[in-house]
Every structure is written in structure tokens, then in C-alpha cells.
Amino acid sequence: MHFDFEAGAFLDLLTRPDDLAVIAHDRSLRWRELREEAQAWCDEARARGLRADAPIVVRGHKEAAFMVALTGALMLKAPFVPVDAVYPQDRLQSIVDTLDAHLLYDAETGRFQTLREGPAPVLAEAGLCYIMFTSGTTGKPKGVQIGRESVQGLIDWMRLDFALGERPVFLDHTVFSFDVSLYDVFGTLATGGCIMMLDRQAGASPLEVAALIQRHAVSTWVSTPSFAQQQLLNPGFTQAALPSLRTFLFCGEPLPVPLARQLRKRFPDVPILNTYGPTEATVATTLLVVEDAQLATDAVMPIGRAKRDTQVYVDGGELCIVGPHVMRGYINRPDLNQTRMFVRDGQRGFRTGDLGAEDGSGMLFCHGRIDDQIKLNGYRLELLEVDAALSTLPGARAAATVALRRPNGAVARLVAFVETGESGTVLPPELADWKARLAARLPHYMLPTELLACERMPVSVNYKIDRAKLAEMYQALNG
């Protein structure tokens, strides 16, 4: 059995209906159970006024009912708006107000909540599959509108180029309000596979992660590189111990070469896929199947080449994306749409705000955010380049750079943090000559003035390294 997105219905109903479709911390669902519960969800949602093109907010954290709700919304062709329970009430309210949403589904309690009386209004943009809210520079989240045609393109791309095999079992780690998780949602539904969801408690323990992979025969690892880096603390995170794993799929952050090198050592026969793309381009837009030649040097890992039927090019140092997978615009933000979106060759285009480059063979690279490009003592530099040099220090440790600023906002100096896996602030002996090692790779003006130890690198809800939290840690250490 699988779910057909164009029809909005389950097909092949007699094919493996008793195979597991959803594995969650609270319960599991077989395919026939997912179909039955999704249909019941649709019946109740419809009775409460939900219809095609009217948004439904789904709130929760990795419950089986969350997957039921996403599937039900797809059946009704009502755009789903996922919000993780970790987000505060004011963020949820901001999203509800932006959408003028009339209905919310709480996956933890399994109940619908009517937010406003009257029939649910349809959105101005028809044919949307989901709306994903991302952080805005003003502090107010921006709603990214993704059409059903864009999701179908993502599914086709995964089928044609990701070599995931039949009925893959996806490791679903990132929260549903981070679009990397949609690799797992759409991949499971389209292939008739299974989604194994890690809640925050299980995801915090590398031993528990490995045990769940082994228990449920997970085949497709999907995460940010930072989450994979944490698993290396477990010596049992190997191909011999986890023989079901057959693909590493990364997105959401740059993939450090030393991390990929360590994974290749531990999982010599498992392909490593590096993908890149902003939320505004339906999860990802480029693909690189990592080869040994790319692991032979400490150069920045490429992000690969554009997916089928799309364009990715560099304009004035900025990566730009064109294709049917580009969003339909930010909801109720004509100001941003005017500055960030454009039309090229009759297709939607998006200026990413990411610094990029393309080599002579057409291979693309991402060098961080334009807003992470800083000026220090008259020199312009990119924090991601310093991070890349830090990642080559002995031990293949997670590391990140922080720009310390003066009261007027000017950058005073750089400091760096490196993960040690141990409490305390003492650097491991093999890092005693860290500055000399970095000086062999970086010009003098890019060298951090200090390298500090931390037991574990702080990460955001989306499991990306949190530079703001590192800056707070530095201030706490230095009064």
C-alpha cells in the first residue's frame, strides 16, 4: 500500500496492508491502520468545516497522530501547517493570526480545537500542500507557501536519484516544523515505506538512537550533520552493528568533510548524500553523492548539482534557484516577495541569501549566509570558512566560530568552541597547538583569539549549531 499525492488517496490496498507505516514513541500504526485513522480524521475535520485550500494547524511532537493528521490533510487537500510543541504560545498565536486559521489539531491529545467561529476561509493561493513558518529577522515567523506540484517534484526526485530501495524505513529526527522532516513524511507515504520517529528524549541518547535503528531495521538516515556528529560518540555506531542502514541523507547545514570521512570509515559501503536548499525551495534543490575523491582533501564539501528540471546559479556571489519547486511566495508578505522572488524563463525564482560559487565543472558550493559574512579589522570574512578549518583539528570534533561584537555592533574579535564530550573547560592535549594548525590554513585576520572547550555543542530546535547560545556561554564564562 502507498499514498498517491495527485489522487489524495491510498492505493494498492491489498499490498502489504499489515506492514508497519508509523513507529512513534506512543504507538505504531500499520498501513491499514494509518488509512483508517486518516479517513476518520478527515471525517471529523470536514465536519468541523475544514475544506480544500483552507489551512489546518497541526501541533505536537512526534506522536503517531501527527503523521495521521498530515496524511488526512493531504487527503482533503487542505494545506497543513506543522508547529512543534516546543515552540511558545506567542509563536503559535502569531502563526494562527497570519493564516486567519479557524482550526487546530493537537496531536498530543488527539483533539481538534476551533479557533474562530464560522466556515474556514480558503487561502488566496490555491493548490498549496503545506505552509512552513521560518524565523524572520523581525522576530515574526514567515510563512513559506509550497504548492502540491512542488511536493510531487520532490517525490519524483527522491525516487529517481536517491536510490533508497523498496519500502525504505526512514529515521525521522528533526521536528515537523523543520522541513527536512518532510523527506521522511513524503518518502514514506509515496514508497509504502515506514517512518520511525525519534522524540527529543530518544534523540538525546546516541545509544538509544542506535538501539532503535537496530530494532526497527532503519534503512535511511535523514538528519542535519550536527545530529550525525553526536552519534560518533557511540563506538557502536558502525555498519557492522547497524547493517540495515543503506543511505545517509543530509540537509539543513553544511556537511563537514571530516564528518563525512569518519562516516565512510565506519560505514564503508553506505552512500552519503549531501543535499542543499532553503525551505523556500521545497526541502532541497541540489544533490551530491559523496565520492572518496571529495574526502581526500579538507576543502569545503560541494553541495552538488541542481535537481532535475531546475536551475541553481550564482549571481553577484549569491545562490539563486529557479524551478517549479520554488515556493509560491511568503503569505501576506508582498514586501519580501518583491525583493526575494523573481521570474526567469517563465518559472519562479528565489534569491537565497546564501553565498555561493560554481567551479568549472558546474559543481556548486555554499559558503554560508550573506548575513554571516562579517568585517573584522577591515577584512571581510565568512564564519563558515573558519568553521571548516576548525573541523580539521585532531579528533574530527564538532566546532563553531562566534563573532564577539562591541556595543555599537562592530565585530571586536573571533572566538571558537570545540566539542570534547567531557565536562570542564580544559582542551584535550592533542589540541595544544590548535592555533599553529589553524594558521597553516587561515590568514592571520581569520584566526580566533581563543579556543574553548564545551562538553556538547548547543543546537537549536532544528538541530543546527546555535551560535547565539555559544556567545551566551562565552559571556557567562567571562563575567
Salt bridges, closest charged atoms under 4 A:
ASP12 OD2 - HIS2 ND1 3.30
ASP18 OD1 - ARG32 NE 2.38
ASP19 OD2 - ARG16 NH1 3.59
GLU37 OE2 - ARG27 NH1 2.88
ASP43 OD1 - ARG46 NH1 3.52
GLU44 OE2 - ARG48 NE 3.40
ASP84 OD1 - HIS61 ND1 2.82
ASP84 OD2 - ARG200 NH1 2.97
ASP97 OD1 - ARG116 NH2 3.15
ASP100 OD1 - HIS102 NE2 3.93
ASP100 OD1 - ARG116 NE 3.18
GLU125 OE2 - ARG328 NH1 2.82
GLU149 OE1 - ARG328 NH2 2.99
GLU149 OE2 - ARG348 NH2 2.97
ASP161 OD1 - ARG308 NH2 2.76
GLU166 OE1 - ARG167 NH1 3.70
ASP172 OD2 - LYS62 NZ 2.43
ASP292 OD1 - ARG264 NH1 2.38
ASP298 OD1 - ARG261 NH2 2.95
ASP298 OD2 - ARG441 NH2 2.74
ASP315 OD2 - ARG351 NH1 3.00
GLU318 OE1 - ARG351 NH2 2.91
ASP335 OD2 - ARG333 NH2 2.84
ASP354 OD1 - ARG369 NH1 2.94
ASP371 OD1 - ARG369 NE 3.58
ASP387 OD2 - ARG467 NH2 2.63
GLU430 OE2 - ARG397 NH2 2.34
ASP433 OD1 - ARG437 NE 3.08
GLU450 OE2 - ARG413 NH1 3.00
